[in-house]
Amino acid sequence: MNKESIYKVCARNDKVYVKIKDKASYINCAPLKSFLYEMFDEGNRLFVIDFQNCSSMDSTFLGILVGLALQLRKSHDGGDLTLLNLIGRNLETVKNLGIHKIATVSSEVVSNSDELEGLKVKLKSDKAHPELIYNAHRNLLDLNEKNSKIFKDVVNFLEQKVEDSA
């Protein structure tokens, strides 16, 4: 795959940085989810996601971040998910879904941007499967009552798709 990754990543001193370029969506978030959870499994507990160059994001992508934030909260080691440079519609969406209550929203500058490198994509994980999309939406649904109303029908539909593909 010669396409440039929209996710630039770096892990340093137990802190994981991700910088997003363009759109973060179900089409391209499977490799990011794999990377984030691999970093979590390796003991990293501080995650910083920079949205400065992110033009938009969808609910699957956001559900992955919610899942990570909830995992960090459950961890006996603690941890934090920081969302940097959210503006406009992206900030509004994060607040409307209540994600700002489980993650830190900040506007600090990432100082190690020259250390970031494109996220490597494995051929098997370059597409979001129905189960990934379902789990991401389930995370959003479980976050609060308002989201439950918004995503209930989507989760029911996706649950059927997952069952049919099993």
C-alpha atoms as a printed R data frame, in Angstrom:
    type eleno elety resid chain resno       x       y      z
1   ATOM     1    CA   MET     A     1   0.000   0.000  0.000
2   ATOM     2    CA   ASN     A     2   1.711   3.182 -1.186
3   ATOM     3    CA   LYS     A     3  -0.877   5.551  0.164
4   ATOM     4    CA   GLU     A     4   0.473   7.899  2.841
5   ATOM     5    CA   SER     A     5  -0.919   7.189  6.282
6   ATOM     6    CA   ILE     A     6  -3.176   9.849  7.737
7   ATOM     7    CA   TYR     A     7  -1.952   8.845 11.199
8   ATOM     8    CA   LYS     A     8   1.528   9.859 12.314
9   ATOM     9    CA   VAL     A     9   2.579   8.114 15.519
10  ATOM    10    CA   CYS     A    10   5.350   8.022 18.083
11  ATOM    11    CA   ALA     A    11   5.790   6.246 21.415
12  ATOM    12    CA   ARG     A    12   8.311   7.788 23.794
13  ATOM    13    CA   ASN     A    13   8.743   7.725 27.567
14  ATOM    14    CA   ASP     A    14   5.485   5.836 28.172
15  ATOM    15    CA   LYS     A    15   3.603   8.468 26.170
16  ATOM    16    CA   VAL     A    16   1.963   7.708 22.837
17  ATOM    17    CA   TYR     A    17   1.425  10.534 20.340
18  ATOM    18    CA   VAL     A    18  -0.892  10.392 17.340
19  ATOM    19    CA   LYS     A    19  -1.318  13.215 14.866
20  ATOM    20    CA   ILE     A    20  -4.214  13.013 12.427
21  ATOM    21    CA   LYS     A    21  -4.152  14.437  8.914
22  ATOM    22    CA   ASP     A    22  -7.425  14.751  6.990
23  ATOM    23    CA   LYS     A    23 -10.412  12.520  7.819
24  ATOM    24    CA   ALA     A    24 -10.476   9.931 10.604
25  ATOM    25    CA   SER     A    25 -13.169   7.394  9.796
26  ATOM    26    CA   TYR     A    26 -14.274   3.777  9.719
27  ATOM    27    CA   ILE     A    27 -12.444   3.465  6.411
28  ATOM    28    CA   ASN     A    28  -8.999   4.089  7.923
29  ATOM    29    CA   CYS     A    29  -9.213   3.613 11.705
30  ATOM    30    CA   ALA     A    30  -8.609  -0.147 12.029
31  ATOM    31    CA   PRO     A    31  -4.792   0.194 11.938
32  ATOM    32    CA   LEU     A    32  -4.979   2.999 14.494
33  ATOM    33    CA   LYS     A    33  -7.083   0.890 16.847
34  ATOM    34    CA   SER     A    34  -4.579  -1.963 16.563
35  ATOM    35    CA   PHE     A    35  -1.704   0.414 17.277
36  ATOM    36    CA   LEU     A    36  -3.384   2.065 20.276
37  ATOM    37    CA   TYR     A    37  -4.287  -1.218 21.931
38  ATOM    38    CA   GLU     A    38  -0.847  -2.666 21.208
39  ATOM    39    CA   MET     A    39   0.660   0.359 22.972
40  ATOM    40    CA   PHE     A    40  -1.778  -0.096 25.868
41  ATOM    41    CA   ASP     A    41  -0.860  -3.789 26.146
42  ATOM    42    CA   GLU     A    42   2.821  -2.791 26.264
43  ATOM    43    CA   GLY     A    43   2.103  -0.683 29.354
44  ATOM    44    CA   ASN     A    44   1.688   2.782 27.879
45  ATOM    45    CA   ARG     A    45  -0.925   4.773 29.807
46  ATOM    46    CA   LEU     A    46  -0.605   8.300 28.435
47  ATOM    47    CA   PHE     A    47  -2.094   8.860 24.989
48  ATOM    48    CA   VAL     A    48  -2.137  12.184 23.130
49  ATOM    49    CA   ILE     A    49  -4.202  12.570 19.958
50  ATOM    50    CA   ASP     A    50  -3.578  15.780 17.989
51  ATOM    51    CA   PHE     A    51  -6.481  16.957 15.813
52  ATOM    52    CA   GLN     A    52  -4.815  20.113 14.465
53  ATOM    53    CA   ASN     A    53  -4.913  18.835 10.870
54  ATOM    54    CA   CYS     A    54  -7.993  16.626 11.223
55  ATOM    55    CA   SER     A    55 -10.739  17.833  8.891
56  ATOM    56    CA   SER     A    56 -13.420  15.477 10.238
57  ATOM    57    CA   MET     A    57 -14.041  12.302 12.195
58  ATOM    58    CA   ASP     A    58 -16.853   9.798 12.336
59  ATOM    59    CA   SER     A    59 -18.548   7.858 15.106
60  ATOM    60    CA   THR     A    60 -16.521   4.676 14.544
61  ATOM    61    CA   PHE     A    61 -13.275   6.566 15.082
62  ATOM    62    CA   LEU     A    62 -14.691   8.312 18.142
63  ATOM    63    CA   GLY     A    63 -15.969   5.012 19.540
64  ATOM    64    CA   ILE     A    64 -12.445   3.617 19.345
65  ATOM    65    CA   LEU     A    65 -11.169   6.581 21.363
66  ATOM    66    CA   VAL     A    66 -13.971   6.128 23.917
67  ATOM    67    CA   GLY     A    67 -13.037   2.451 24.253
68  ATOM    68    CA   LEU     A    68  -9.418   3.397 24.911
69  ATOM    69    CA   ALA     A    69 -10.384   6.091 27.437
70  ATOM    70    CA   LEU     A    70 -12.608   3.632 29.299
71  ATOM    71    CA   GLN     A    71  -9.847   1.017 29.258
72  ATOM    72    CA   LEU     A    72  -7.438   3.569 30.741
73  ATOM    73    CA   ARG     A    73  -9.943   4.405 33.488
74  ATOM    74    CA   LYS     A    74 -10.302   0.711 34.374
75  ATOM    75    CA   SER     A    75  -6.551   0.167 34.464
76  ATOM    76    CA   HIS     A    76  -5.083  -0.128 37.943
77  ATOM    77    CA   ASP     A    77  -2.110   1.857 36.578
78  ATOM    78    CA   GLY     A    78  -4.345   4.799 35.719
79  ATOM    79    CA   GLY     A    79  -3.729   6.727 32.549
80  ATOM    80    CA   ASP     A    80  -5.063   9.533 30.412
81  ATOM    81    CA   LEU     A    81  -6.293  10.190 26.913
82  ATOM    82    CA   THR     A    82  -5.630  13.779 25.856
83  ATOM    83    CA   LEU     A    83  -7.343  15.254 22.808
84  ATOM    84    CA   LEU     A    84  -5.370  18.216 21.453
85  ATOM    85    CA   ASN     A    85  -6.345  21.059 19.179
86  ATOM    86    CA   LEU     A    86 -10.009  20.221 18.746
87  ATOM    87    CA   ILE     A    87 -11.803  23.095 17.046
88  ATOM    88    CA   GLY     A    88 -15.078  23.762 15.284
89  ATOM    89    CA   ARG     A    89 -17.226  20.783 14.445
90  ATOM    90    CA   ASN     A    90 -14.718  18.289 15.885
91  ATOM    91    CA   LEU     A    91 -14.831  19.952 19.322
92  ATOM    92    CA   GLU     A    92 -18.601  20.272 19.151
93  ATOM    93    CA   THR     A    93 -18.975  16.562 18.360
94  ATOM    94    CA   VAL     A    94 -16.687  15.511 21.219
95  ATOM    95    CA   LYS     A    95 -18.702  17.640 23.650
96  ATOM    96    CA   ASN     A    96 -22.094  16.563 22.287
97  ATOM    97    CA   LEU     A    97 -21.184  12.901 22.787
98  ATOM    98    CA   GLY     A    98 -19.759  13.496 26.285
99  ATOM    99    CA   ILE     A    99 -16.266  12.337 25.373
100 ATOM   100    CA   HIS     A   100 -14.753  15.430 27.038
101 ATOM   101    CA   LYS     A   101 -15.889  13.951 30.373
102 ATOM   102    CA   ILE     A   102 -13.626  10.890 30.069
103 ATOM   103    CA   ALA     A   103 -10.709  12.474 28.194
104 ATOM   104    CA   THR     A   104  -8.659  15.617 28.674
105 ATOM   105    CA   VAL     A   105  -9.298  18.284 26.033
106 ATOM   106    CA   SER     A   106  -6.327  20.623 25.593
107 ATOM   107    CA   SER     A   107  -4.677  22.972 23.133
108 ATOM   108    CA   GLU     A   108  -1.011  22.384 24.007
109 ATOM   109    CA   VAL     A   109   1.513  21.920 21.217
110 ATOM   110    CA   VAL     A   110   3.066  18.525 20.504
111 ATOM   111    CA   SER     A   111   6.809  19.147 20.750
112 ATOM   112    CA   ASN     A   112   7.967  15.914 19.147
113 ATOM   113    CA   SER     A   113   6.270  16.258 15.765
114 ATOM   114    CA   ASP     A   114   9.573  15.587 13.969
115 ATOM   115    CA   GLU     A   115   9.705  12.149 15.650
116 ATOM   116    CA   LEU     A   116   6.287  11.128 14.332
117 ATOM   117    CA   GLU     A   117   6.193   8.593 11.540
118 ATOM   118    CA   GLY     A   118   3.422   7.200  9.374
119 ATOM   119    CA   LEU     A   119   1.436   4.387 10.929
120 ATOM   120    CA   LYS     A   120   2.309   1.162  9.143
121 ATOM   121    CA   VAL     A   121  -0.705  -0.658  7.770
122 ATOM   122    CA   LYS     A   122  -0.937  -4.423  7.794
123 ATOM   123    CA   LEU     A   123  -2.900  -5.746  4.841
124 ATOM   124    CA   LYS     A   124  -5.340  -7.682  7.054
125 ATOM   125    CA   SER     A   125  -6.142  -4.661  9.202
126 ATOM   126    CA   ASP     A   126  -6.478  -1.925  6.602
127 ATOM   127    CA   LYS     A   127 -10.282  -2.170  6.547
128 ATOM   128    CA   ALA     A   128 -12.733  -1.852  9.388
129 ATOM   129    CA   HIS     A   129 -14.731  -5.016  9.838
130 ATOM   130    CA   PRO     A   130 -18.352  -4.997 11.022
131 ATOM   131    CA   GLU     A   131 -17.226  -6.172 14.473
132 ATOM   132    CA   LEU     A   132 -14.850  -3.201 14.886
133 ATOM   133    CA   ILE     A   133 -17.584  -0.778 13.817
134 ATOM   134    CA   TYR     A   134 -20.099  -2.477 16.118
135 ATOM   135    CA   ASN     A   135 -17.767  -2.374 19.142
136 ATOM   136    CA   ALA     A   136 -16.905   1.281 18.527
137 ATOM   137    CA   HIS     A   137 -20.574   2.236 18.430
138 ATOM   138    CA   ARG     A   138 -21.277   0.083 21.462
139 ATOM   139    CA   ASN     A   139 -18.649   2.128 23.351
140 ATOM   140    CA   LEU     A   140 -20.457   5.345 22.407
141 ATOM   141    CA   LEU     A   141 -23.840   3.898 23.328
142 ATOM   142    CA   ASP     A   142 -22.575   2.786 26.738
143 ATOM   143    CA   LEU     A   143 -20.958   6.148 27.503
144 ATOM   144    CA   ASN     A   144 -24.183   7.929 28.454
145 ATOM   145    CA   GLU     A   145 -27.973   7.930 28.136
146 ATOM   146    CA   LYS     A   146 -28.025  10.586 25.398
147 ATOM   147    CA   ASN     A   147 -25.707   8.502 23.211
148 ATOM   148    CA   SER     A   148 -27.837   5.448 23.914
149 ATOM   149    CA   LYS     A   149 -30.753   7.164 22.190
150 ATOM   150    CA   ILE     A   150 -28.586   8.347 19.290
151 ATOM   151    CA   PHE     A   151 -26.804   5.050 18.556
152 ATOM   152    CA   LYS     A   152 -29.338   2.408 19.652
153 ATOM   153    CA   ASP     A   153 -30.648   1.702 16.138
154 ATOM   154    CA   VAL     A   154 -27.159   1.756 14.623
155 ATOM   155    CA   VAL     A   155 -25.892  -0.731 17.231
156 ATOM   156    CA   ASN     A   156 -28.888  -3.017 16.670
157 ATOM   157    CA   PHE     A   157 -28.284  -2.953 12.915
158 ATOM   158    CA   LEU     A   158 -24.548  -3.600 13.320
159 ATOM   159    CA   GLU     A   159 -25.186  -6.369 15.851
160 ATOM   160    CA   GLN     A   160 -27.269  -8.155 13.209
161 ATOM   161    CA   LYS     A   161 -24.506  -7.700 10.602
162 ATOM   162    CA   VAL     A   162 -21.917  -9.145 13.000
163 ATOM   163    CA   GLU     A   163 -24.156 -12.126 13.763
164 ATOM   164    CA   ASP     A   164 -24.798 -12.705 10.048
165 ATOM   165    CA   SER     A   165 -21.079 -12.649  9.247
166 ATOM   166    CA   ALA     A   166 -20.200 -15.092 12.037
